[in-house]
Amino acid sequence: MKTFKNLALIALIAVFTFSFTKVNAQQKEIKIANSNVIWKGYKVTGSHEGTISLKSGFLTFNDNKLTGGEFVMDMNTIVTTDLQGEYKGKLEGHLKSDDFFGVEKHPTAKLVISKVNATGKNSYKVTGDLTIKGITNVITFDLSVYGNKANAALKIDRTKYDVRYGSTSFFDNLKDKAIYDEFDLVADLEF
């Protein structure tokens, strides 16, 4: 009986403590029109780059310290900025096909921040769950925040998301047709 009373007292103290504890968490929506996500993929004979649009996103802060966030990318907006005309259209169509991101079946990709560690005044080591083509993997990257802006650079191994086209990890004798497994995403965000 005494143990039950002690547990009840602890529970009562916990309820009062949490009821009157001020939580300073603030969710800041990303201004999609003022934010950019640039991709760059590499192959044996060079590289290609372009943009992809965010569909939605937010960062969460507690006492002005980053604590979380979530981003959804519109995979239908993949464009290349280093080609023009027929070759531009062909590459964009191929990137949207099942050989790469299969955007008809998977129209969005998502990043959910699960862990944040401050590494400096405005810099963080961020860990999150990245979902591409319905496959989720943990990814870690650096993110910096200055005022109402944030930027991050991510290196992504596409083969972890079943994007195998042209990968020497899966195909032999590709020679100069080989495409490297890792690609870069650079995000400049405004909130």
C-alpha positions as CSV (number, residue, x, y, z in Angstrom):
1,M,0.0,0.0,0.0
2,K,2.9,2.3,0.8
3,T,4.4,1.7,-2.6
4,F,1.1,2.5,-4.3
5,K,0.9,5.8,-2.4
6,N,4.5,6.7,-3.4
7,L,3.8,5.9,-7.0
8,A,0.6,8.0,-6.9
9,L,2.6,10.9,-5.3
10,I,5.3,10.7,-8.0
11,A,2.7,10.6,-10.8
12,L,0.9,13.7,-9.3
13,I,4.2,15.6,-9.0
14,A,5.1,14.7,-12.6
15,V,1.7,15.9,-13.9
16,F,2.0,19.2,-12.1
17,T,5.6,19.7,-13.3
18,F,4.8,19.0,-16.9
19,S,1.6,21.0,-16.8
20,F,3.5,24.2,-15.7
21,T,6.7,23.6,-17.7
22,K,7.0,26.1,-20.6
23,V,7.8,24.4,-23.9
24,N,9.4,26.8,-26.3
25,A,9.1,24.6,-29.4
26,Q,8.3,26.5,-32.6
27,Q,7.6,25.1,-36.0
28,K,8.8,27.3,-38.9
29,E,7.3,26.6,-42.3
30,I,9.7,26.6,-45.3
31,K,9.0,29.3,-47.8
32,I,8.9,27.1,-50.9
33,A,9.1,29.9,-53.4
34,N,12.3,31.3,-51.8
35,S,14.0,27.9,-51.3
36,N,16.1,25.8,-53.7
37,V,17.2,22.2,-53.9
38,I,19.9,21.5,-56.4
39,W,21.0,17.9,-57.4
40,K,24.1,16.8,-59.1
41,G,24.8,13.3,-60.4
42,Y,28.2,12.0,-61.6
43,K,29.2,9.6,-64.4
44,V,32.5,8.5,-65.8
45,T,32.4,11.0,-68.6
46,G,31.1,14.0,-66.5
47,S,28.1,15.1,-64.6
48,H,24.6,16.5,-64.8
49,E,22.8,18.9,-62.5
50,G,19.4,20.4,-62.0
51,T,16.8,21.3,-59.5
52,I,13.9,19.7,-57.7
53,S,11.1,21.6,-55.9
54,L,10.0,21.2,-52.3
55,K,6.3,20.4,-51.9
56,S,6.3,21.3,-48.2
57,G,8.6,21.5,-45.3
58,F,9.3,22.9,-41.8
59,L,12.0,23.1,-39.2
60,T,11.4,22.8,-35.5
61,F,13.3,24.9,-33.0
62,N,13.3,25.0,-29.2
63,D,14.8,28.2,-27.7
64,N,16.2,29.0,-31.1
65,K,18.0,25.7,-31.3
66,L,17.2,23.3,-34.1
67,T,15.4,20.2,-32.8
68,G,13.7,18.6,-35.9
69,G,12.0,19.1,-39.2
70,E,10.4,17.4,-42.2
71,F,10.6,17.9,-45.9
72,V,8.6,16.6,-48.9
73,M,10.1,16.8,-52.4
74,D,7.9,16.8,-55.5
75,M,9.7,14.2,-57.7
76,N,7.7,15.3,-60.7
77,T,9.6,18.6,-60.7
78,I,13.0,17.1,-61.4
79,V,14.7,19.2,-64.1
80,T,18.2,19.4,-65.5
81,T,19.8,22.8,-65.8
82,D,23.0,21.9,-67.7
83,L,21.3,20.7,-71.0
84,Q,18.8,22.2,-73.4
85,G,16.4,21.0,-76.1
86,E,16.1,17.3,-77.0
87,Y,18.8,16.1,-74.6
88,K,17.3,18.0,-71.7
89,G,13.9,16.4,-72.3
90,K,15.4,12.9,-72.7
91,L,17.4,13.1,-69.4
92,E,14.4,14.5,-67.5
93,G,12.2,11.7,-68.8
94,H,14.7,9.1,-68.0
95,L,15.2,10.4,-64.4
96,K,11.4,10.3,-63.9
97,S,11.2,6.7,-65.3
98,D,11.4,3.5,-63.4
99,D,15.1,3.2,-64.3
100,F,15.7,6.0,-61.8
101,F,13.0,7.5,-59.5
102,G,9.7,6.1,-60.9
103,V,7.8,9.2,-60.2
104,E,4.5,7.9,-61.5
105,K,4.4,5.4,-58.6
106,H,6.5,7.5,-56.2
107,P,5.6,11.2,-56.8
108,T,7.2,12.4,-53.6
109,A,10.4,11.8,-51.5
110,K,10.5,12.6,-47.8
111,L,13.1,13.5,-45.2
112,V,12.1,13.4,-41.5
113,I,14.7,14.6,-39.0
114,S,15.0,12.3,-36.1
115,K,18.1,13.5,-34.2
116,V,19.9,16.9,-34.0
117,N,23.3,17.6,-32.4
118,A,24.7,21.1,-32.2
119,T,28.3,21.2,-33.5
120,G,28.7,25.0,-33.2
121,K,26.7,28.2,-32.7
122,N,24.8,27.8,-36.0
123,S,25.8,24.4,-37.2
124,Y,24.3,20.9,-36.5
125,K,24.9,17.3,-37.3
126,V,21.5,16.0,-38.4
127,T,20.2,12.4,-38.7
128,G,17.0,11.6,-40.4
129,D,15.0,9.1,-42.3
130,L,15.1,9.6,-46.1
131,T,12.4,7.9,-48.2
132,I,12.9,7.6,-51.9
133,K,10.8,5.2,-54.1
134,G,9.1,4.0,-50.9
135,I,12.4,2.8,-49.4
136,T,13.6,4.5,-46.1
137,N,17.2,4.7,-45.0
138,V,18.9,6.7,-42.2
139,I,21.1,9.6,-43.5
140,T,23.4,12.0,-41.6
141,F,24.5,15.4,-42.8
142,D,25.5,18.9,-41.7
143,L,23.0,21.7,-41.6
144,S,23.7,25.4,-40.9
145,V,21.1,28.0,-39.7
146,Y,21.6,31.8,-40.0
147,G,18.6,34.0,-39.2
148,N,15.7,32.8,-41.3
149,K,17.9,30.7,-43.6
150,A,19.3,27.2,-43.5
151,N,21.5,25.2,-45.8
152,A,22.5,21.6,-46.1
153,A,24.6,19.4,-48.3
154,L,23.7,15.7,-48.6
155,K,25.5,12.9,-50.3
156,I,23.0,10.1,-51.2
157,D,23.8,6.5,-52.3
158,R,21.0,6.0,-54.9
159,T,21.5,2.2,-54.8
160,K,20.1,2.1,-51.3
161,Y,16.8,3.3,-52.8
162,D,16.7,0.7,-55.7
163,V,18.0,3.3,-58.2
164,R,20.4,0.9,-59.9
165,Y,20.6,2.1,-63.6
166,G,24.2,2.3,-64.8
167,S,25.6,1.3,-61.4
168,T,28.9,-0.6,-61.5
169,S,27.7,-2.1,-58.1
170,F,25.2,-4.1,-60.1
171,F,26.3,-4.2,-63.7
172,D,29.5,-5.3,-65.4
173,N,31.2,-3.9,-68.5
174,L,29.5,-0.4,-68.4
175,K,32.8,1.3,-69.2
176,D,32.1,5.0,-70.1
177,K,28.4,4.5,-69.5
178,A,28.8,4.0,-65.8
179,I,27.0,6.3,-63.4
180,Y,28.4,6.7,-59.9
181,D,26.2,5.5,-57.0
182,E,26.3,8.7,-55.0
183,F,24.7,12.0,-56.0
184,D,24.6,15.3,-54.2
185,L,21.6,17.4,-52.9
186,V,22.3,21.0,-51.8
187,A,19.4,22.7,-50.1
188,D,19.2,26.5,-49.5
189,L,16.1,27.1,-47.4
190,E,14.2,30.2,-46.2
191,F,11.6,30.1,-43.4
